[in-house]
């Protein structure tokens, strides 16, 4: 299909980048023609917090925008999309996940998620609706946020934890977040001494946020189970909103249920997790109170909505980890429709990024939905450096089996 044919079918323009108008009719058939990967200014070097920009182009002239992955982890998944119709998002997700026999690890799951974000962006643009409307509509007026370490205007070097916490709440954030007695990197970290210090630090923060203010603390997986138990007990009377990553991630399925049985503070975990099979038993058994799973790490919006349903079923909240700005826009669109407790991480302070002149709607410590089609983000291409391009389908060693009704099964 060429662009003219698409416009005749839809009756309106259907472009994918800044300043475009979008189609408003039913989805006609179209094909994915190219996937490109771009490096933003000052890219993060971490695979699972990648802020690489991913675009999916179609023969209808619509471009979907996503974020995440790496050049290598994106290649095979992108190759499964070329020539396919982008409207069948669930089927494409299953194909990218299953086609190579080995289930994707967390790095590849992140790349799959980046592409999934772009597919949902296309879906919204074609329907001339924001993704949150495609998913059924927002259930909240805004998404409450927390701020880490008080990185906000007015906070100055040398300020105490109490002062930073107070300013954060006054700026409109729901909660102040802190680390567990952080020290400079590559220095000696005595966990017993740090547990004692965190109790003093948390007392300062509680005083700063006030009697009814909220604060949370990230243990950063620095403590073994015995130290995690002691740390939680020491701060229990200070009523944290949650204690995050209290035990090491290598043993979370074993240690979190034990920790839950020993302490009464709310527990959050999951910023390093992949799809729901990483942690569904922890949610079902109420071993945690908040899931930190995030986009694109879980595999995109397609998987996130299943995680949201799992959490809703068991009355577990979601506190997604921050990875990048486009992914955060996708979180507002997807988890804005989640009926359970939601608290989002935000440390940009309303700043506009060079390559994203239109992205997040932030004010007074809150992220707001908008009516822009798709994910509601627009790119300024002059600030992006293309690092990869995929235009050919990948079929070598990739295959799928189908049930009699046409759905995908394992091969």
N, C-alpha and C positions, 0 to 999 in steps of 0.2 A: 504494500500500500504506500502511495506517495502522500505528501502533505496535502495536496489539493483535494485528493479523494477523501482524506480524513476530514477536512474542513467542510466538504459538501455533506458528509454524513452527520457531522455534529452540529453544523450551523454556526460555529464560532471558532475563534482562534484557539490554538492548543500548543503554545510554546512552554518551555520548561524553565527559563532563567529570568533574571531580573527584568521587571517592567512588562511582563507578558500578560496576555489574557488567556483564559482557559476554557476548555470545552465543557458543555453542560448537558450533553445528551447521554444516552446509554452507551456502554463501551462497545465500540466496533472491534473487529479483529485487527490486531496490529502485531508487529514483530520487533523484538529487541535486535538492534543492529550493532551496537557497540557498547562496551563498558570501558570507562577511563578512570584512572586513579591519579589524584593530584596531591602534592605536598603543600600544606599551608605554610604561612610564615611561622618560623620557630616551632617546628613540629615536635611533638613528644616522641621520645625514642622507645617508649614501652609498647610492646605488641598489644597487650590487653587494655591499654588506655590510648590506643591509636586515635589520632584526630585527622588521619588521611581522609580526603574528600573523595567519594566514589560517585560517579554518575553513570546512569543507565540511559542510553539513547534508543529511540524507537523510530520506525519508518513513518510514524505519524507526526514527527516533529516535537514530541513531548520528551523531556529529559527529567528523570527522577534523580534526586540528590540523597546520598547517604553518607555515612561516616564510619571509619574503622578499618580493621584488617591491615594486611601488609601485601607487598607486591606478590610474594610467593603464596601466601595463604588465600589470596583472592582469586588466583588464576584458575584453579580447577572449578570452583563454584561459578565464576563468571563464564567459563566455557560451557557450562550446562545451560546458560540462559540465552546464548546467541541463537537467534532464529525462533525463539519461543514467544508466545503471547503473554505479556506481562500481567494480564488481568487474573491469571490463575495462580495467585500468590501461594496458597497452601500447597498446591501440587508442585510448584517450582521449589518450595522449601523442602518438601519431602525428597525430591529428586536430588537437590544439592547435598542433602544430608546423607542419602543412602546410596548414591550411584557408585561410589568407590569402595564399597564393601565395608571398609573400616569406618566406624562411627567417627565423626569429627571430634578432635580434641578441642580444648578451650580456645586455643589460638585460631583454629579454623572456624570454630563456632562464632567467634567474634567477626570474622570476615564474612561468613554467611549472613550474619546479622546486619552488617553494613549494606549488603546488597538488598536484603529484605526491607530496610528503611527506604531505599530508593524505589522499590516496587510499590510500597504504600504511598510514597510521594506521587508516583505516577497515577495511582488509583484515585487519589484525592483531586489531582489536577484535572483529570478527565471528567470527573463528576462535578467539578467546580465547587468542591467542598473541602473544608479542613478535614484532616484524618480523624480528629475526634468526633466529627459529625458522621463520618462514614461508619465509625465504630458504635454509633448509637447516641452520641452526645455527652457533654460534660455533666458530671454529677456534682461538681463543686464550682464555686465562683472563681476560685484561684487555687494555686498550689502553694501551700505553706513551705517555707524554706528554713534551713539552718545555715549558719555561717561558721566556717572553721577558723578558730584562733582570732576572730575579730578582725578579719581583713576587710575593713570598711573605712570610708572617709571619716576622718576625725580621730582614728586610732594612730598613735604615734609610737615609735620605738621606745622601749623601756617602760611602757605602761604595764601595770599589774594585770593579772588575770581578772581580778574583780572589776577593774575599770573597763577592760575590753568586753567582758561579759555584759556589763551594764549598758555600754554603748550599742552593743549588738541588739539587745532587746529593744532599746529606745529607737533603733532604726527600723523596727517593724518585723524583724525576723521572729519566727516562732521559737527558735532555740539557738543557744550558743554551743558549739562543739569544740572539744579540746582533745589533745593527745594524752596518753598516760605517762606523765612525767617525762616528756621528751628530753633528749640530750642531743648535742651535735653528732652528726653521722661520723662513723669510724672512731668513736671514743668508747671507753669501757662502760658497759651497761650492767650494773649490779641490780638484778631484779628485786632482791629483798629491800635494798635501799630505795629503789624506785617505787615500790608499793607503798612504803611509808610516806614518800614525798607526794604521791598522787592523792593521798587522803588530805594532806594540807592544801594542795592545789584545788581540790574539789570543794573544800570548805570556802575558799575564796570565791569560787565561781557561783556557788549557791548564794552567797551574800550579794554578789553582783547582779544576778538575775532577779533577785527578790524572792519573797515567800512563794509566790505562785508562778514564777517564771520557769522556763524549761531549759535544761542543759543536758548534754550527752557527752560521753567520753569513749574514745577509741583506744582499746588496749593494743591495737596493731599486732595481735598475735605474738606479742613479745613474752608472754608469761606461759609457763607450764601450768597444768591443771591446778596444782596446789597453790601457786601464787595467784592464779586467777580467782580461785575461791576466796582467798584471803582479801584480795583487792576489792572484790564485790561486797564482801561483808563489811569492810571498813567504810565504804561510801553509801551503804544501804540507807542510813538515816537521812542522807542528803537528797534522796529521791531523784536519781537521774532519770531522764526520759528513756534512755537505754544505755547499756554497756555494749559496745561493738567489738566484734572479733576478740573475745576474751581469751580464746585458746588458739593453739596453732592450727592452721588450716589442714595440715597433713592428717590430723586425727579428729577433725570436727565431728564426724559421724559417731565416733566413740565418746569423745569428751564432752560435747555439748549436752547430751542427755544427762550425763553425770553432773555437770555443772548446774543444769536446770533443777535437779533434785536437791542440790545443796544450798542454792541461793534464791532470793526472792526478787532481786532487781530485774527489770525487763532486759532481755537479751536480743541483740541484733547480730546478724552474720550474713555473709554471702557475696561480698563485692568481687571475690575471685571465682565464684561459681559460674558454671555454664548453664545448660538447659535444666529443666525441672527434675530430671532424673538424678541430678547431683544432690538434691536436698529434699525431695518430696516427703520422705519419711520424717524428717525433722519438723516439717510443717504439720503433717498429719498427727504427730505425737505431741505437738505443742512444746517441742524442745527449744524453740525460739519464739519470740514475740513479734519480731520484725525481720523481713527478708531484705537483704541489701543487694540482691540480684539486679542487674541493670542492662541498659542498651548501650551498644549492640551486642554485648558479651553473651547474652542468653540465646542469641540467634535471631534477634530482631523483634519487631512488633508482633509477628505471628506467634512466636513462642511466649512473649511477654503476656499476651492476653490469656494464655492457658495458665501461666503462673499466677496471674491475677485471680483467675477463677479458683485455682487451688487455694490461694490465701483467703479468698472470700468465704470459701466453704468451711474453713477452719478458724475463721476470725483472727487471722494473722495480718498485721499491717505490712506495708511496703515502704522502705526507706532507700530508694535506689542510689547507688554510688554514682558520682560524677565521672564521666569519661571525656566528653567533648561537647561543644555547643550545639551541633546538629543533633547529636544523640539526646541532648537535654530537651531540645524542641520536640523530638519524637516522644520523650517521656511525658511531657505535658499533654501531648495529643493522645497518648495511649492510656497512661495511668490517671489522667484527668477523668476518665470514664470508670475508674475503679471505685467501688462504693466503700471500701474499707479505709482505715487510717493511712494517710500518705504524708510523708515529709521528704522534701527534696533538698539536695545539696547544691548550693550556689555560691560561688566566690568571685564572680565577674564584676560585681558592683554596678551593673547596668552599662558597662563599657561596650562599645561597638567594635567588633573585630574587622580588620581591613578586608578580609576575603568574604565576610558575611555582613554586608550593609543592612540586611534585614534578617533577623533571626529570632531572638528571644524578647519577650515583652515583660520587663521586670520593673517593679516599682514598690518602694516601701517594704522591702524584704519578702516580696511575693512574686511568683511567676504567673502570668495571666494567659489564658487562651486567646486566640485571635481568629478572625474569619478568613484568613488567607488560605487559598487552596493548597492541598497537600500538607506537607510539614510546615509550611509557612516560612521557608527560608529561601533566600536568594543569594547567588554567588556573584562576586566581582572577580572575573577570571584573570585579570592582570596581576593579581597577587598570588596566583596559584601556579605551581610548577608541575607539569605533567610528568609522571614517572612510569606509567604503564598504560597499555591499551590492549584490549582483547576484542577481536572481531570474528574469530573463527570458533565454531562449536568444538568441544572436546568430546570425542567418543572413544578414544583408545583406552582400554581397560575400565571403561565406565559403562555400566549397563544397569538396567532395572527390570524387574519382573512385575507383572500386573495381575491383579485378581480378575476374575471373570467380569466384574463390573467396571474395570478400567482403573481402579485405584492402585497405587503403588504398594508393593510389598518388598521384603528383603530378597536379595538374590544370593 
